[in-house]
């Protein structure tokens, strides 16, 4: 039965292997170029040179990394659509189901072998692609520091493995219920895409309780690319602060003075020094300002990876159990 599953799936396997080989060549080349850039311009740079080098790194490699990220995000969905959805529906539409499922191999064993062989292949494809991209973009991620960003998180390390298995099982089970290939492919794509939008925007940030830290406004904060926004009520917010690879859960936070009263427009006037940013920043720092920073700490990154992987593996197991129940019920 395993041999038969391989014979039926070998065309898809060869296509996937060829695509992975081409991607490996490109990602190894891209990773080598990024490492060379990092070693030459960033490894031992001074403050101003580092700032310019980071801008150049993003301008040079952002498009290439983004294309690879989007492609990897799409791979599990494509697996679900083209490998999962037709698995059972092609037997039903070609009316070979009675022949296939009335041999010495039971339909339960047939489905178990198919899910195992192709499910492992799905995980291998997504896992290898993710490994290549994670290595290739490692220096870029180290400098840019956006590991928790939705696309970055979903295209690095181990979570794409869970996405791929879930999408494949989802496609298979939807095909068993719908019994038509094209509708099953469409439903699989819609459901999986919906989850890919829902998880990073609503679910992921609540997988662990967030942390609130009080951050003092010093030179490091002011030089990290933040902005200070004067609101309509004449108080200030600080915007765009992210620390130490953490995941900022709020874009802006109110600024407070040392006595915990809001920082107001009149408080900022002494620090408005034209044509002298360093003096203005020094004046602002001397005012002992602070704000509350709501975030998920950077050291939780791997915990989030394992939680999300486990979540999708669990969903895959539940869908698989439902698929066996449906198949037996159909008999």
BELZIFEN-V511156 format. One record per backbone hydrogen bond with DSSP energy under -0.5 kcal/mol. NH is the residue of the N-H (numbers start at 1). CO is the residue of the C=O. If there is no record, write none. Layout:
# BELZIFEN-V511156
NH_CO / NH_CO
This chain:
# BELZIFEN-V511156
5_1 / 6_2 / 7_3 / 8_4 / 9_5 / 10_6 / 13_9 / 14_10 / 15_11 / 16_12 / 17_13 / 18_14 / 19_15 / 20_16 / 21_17 / 22_18 / 23_19 / 24_20 / 25_21 / 26_22 / 27_23 / 28_24 / 29_25 / 30_26 / 31_27 / 32_28 / 33_29 / 34_30 / 35_31 / 36_32 / 37_33 / 38_34 / 39_35 / 40_36 / 41_37 / 42_37 / 42_38 / 43_38 / 45_42 / 50_46 / 51_47 / 52_48 / 53_49 / 54_50 / 55_51 / 56_52 / 57_53 / 58_54 / 59_55 / 60_56 / 61_57 / 62_58 / 65_61 / 66_62 / 67_63 / 68_64 / 69_65 / 70_66 / 71_67 / 72_68 / 73_69 / 74_70 / 75_71 / 76_72 / 77_73 / 78_74 / 79_75 / 80_76 / 81_77 / 82_78 / 83_79 / 84_79 / 85_80 / 87_84 / 89_85 / 90_86 / 91_88 / 92_88 / 93_89 / 94_90 / 95_92 / 96_91 / 97_91 / 100_96 / 101_97 / 102_99 / 103_100 / 103_105 / 106_104 / 110_106 / 111_107 / 112_108 / 113_109 / 114_110 / 115_111 / 116_112 / 117_113 / 118_114 / 119_114 / 119_115 / 120_116 / 121_117 / 122_118 / 123_119 / 124_120 / 125_121 / 126_122 / 127_123 / 128_124 / 129_125 / 130_126 / 131_127 / 132_128 / 133_129 / 134_130 / 135_131 / 136_132 / 137_133 / 138_135 / 141_137 / 142_138 / 143_139 / 144_140 / 145_141 / 149_146 / 153_149 / 154_150 / 155_151 / 155_152 / 156_153 / 159_156 / 161_158 / 162_158 / 163_159 / 164_160 / 165_161 / 166_162 / 167_163 / 168_164 / 169_165 / 170_166 / 171_167 / 172_168 / 173_169 / 174_170 / 175_171 / 176_172 / 177_173 / 178_174 / 179_175 / 184_180 / 185_181 / 186_182 / 187_183 / 188_184 / 189_185 / 190_186 / 191_187 / 192_188 / 193_189 / 194_190 / 195_191 / 196_192 / 197_193 / 198_194 / 199_195 / 200_196 / 201_197 / 202_198 / 203_198 / 204_199 / 206_203 / 207_204 / 211_295 / 213_211 / 213_293 / 215_213 / 215_291 / 217_289 / 218_216 / 222_218 / 223_219 / 224_221 / 226_221 / 227_239 / 229_227 / 229_237 / 230_228 / 231_229 / 231_235 / 234_231 / 236_263 / 237_229 / 238_253 / 239_227 / 240_251 / 241_251 / 246_243 / 247_296 / 248_246 / 249_294 / 250_294 / 253_238 / 255_236 / 256_290 / 257_261 / 258_287 / 260_257 / 263_255 / 264_262 / 265_234 / 267_264 / 268_264 / 268_265 / 269_265 / 271_268 / 272_269 / 273_271 / 274_272 / 276_273 / 280_276 / 281_277 / 282_278 / 283_279 / 284_280 / 285_281 / 286_282 / 287_283 / 287_284 / 288_285 / 290_256 / 291_215 / 293_213 / 294_292 / 295_211 / 295_293 / 296_247 / 297_295 / 300_297 / 301_298 / 304_300 / 305_301 / 306_302 / 307_303 / 308_304 / 309_305 / 310_306 / 311_307 / 312_308 / 313_309 / 314_310 / 315_311 / 316_312 / 317_313 / 318_314 / 319_315 / 320_316 / 321_317 / 322_318 / 323_319 / 324_320 / 325_321 / 326_322 / 327_323 / 328_324 / 329_325 / 330_326 / 331_327
